[in-house]
Amino acid sequence: MRIIGLDVGSKTIGVAVSDEMGWTAQGITTIIRKSLDSDLEELRKLMDQYNPLEIAVGLPKNMDGTIGKQAEGVLALVETMKKSLNIPVVTWDERLSTVAANRSLLEADLSRKKRKKVINKMAAVFILQGYLDSRAG
């Protein structure tokens, strides 16, 4: 019962996947965004590879809980994914996930250049792990 987690940005999409039991999240890749069709094709490839039951997408709410421009874009992509990918897609409040991922990478003493390459994938891990933990409780 794998679940895929996504951290959707304007230039990249960080991707994580759960283990078979749905307990832990692991970062797997970062998709470089080119076009909507290209993004969907990359997601289809991941679905074929991992056969997830659902996708959890980080929703970047403002700190006061409101929906801003970035979140509106994510919600539009979520609706397209639901129609195009034929799989349940849920949103998960991702406030501070990128901050937590960056802090983790700083603690691991990674250089700025190396952090930049993996930050979106790590944020996807934090998003997916939060979602998995909420389901376990």
MOFEN-V586089 format. One record per backbone hydrogen bond with DSSP energy under -1.0 kcal/mol. CO is the residue of the C=O (numbers start at 0). NH is the residue of the N-H. Records with the same first field share a line. If there is no record, write none. Layout:
CO = NH, NH
This chain:
1 = 52
2 = 17
3 = 55
4 = 15
5 = 57
6 = 13
10 = 32
11 = 8
12 = 30
13 = 6
14 = 27, 28
15 = 4
16 = 25
18 = 21
23 = 18
25 = 16
28 = 14
30 = 12
34 = 38
35 = 39
36 = 40
37 = 41
38 = 42
39 = 43
40 = 44
41 = 45
42 = 46
43 = 47
44 = 48
45 = 49
46 = 50
53 = 3
54 = 89
55 = 5
56 = 91
58 = 60, 93
61 = 64
65 = 61
67 = 71
68 = 72
69 = 73
70 = 74
71 = 75
72 = 76
73 = 77
74 = 78
75 = 79
76 = 80
77 = 81
78 = 82
79 = 83
80 = 84
87 = 54
89 = 56
91 = 58
93 = 96
95 = 99
96 = 100
97 = 101
98 = 102
99 = 103
100 = 104
101 = 105
102 = 106
103 = 107
104 = 109
105 = 108
110 = 114
111 = 115
112 = 116
113 = 117
114 = 118
117 = 121
118 = 122
119 = 123
120 = 124
121 = 125
122 = 126
123 = 127
124 = 128
125 = 129
126 = 130
127 = 131
128 = 132
129 = 133
130 = 134
131 = 135
132 = 136
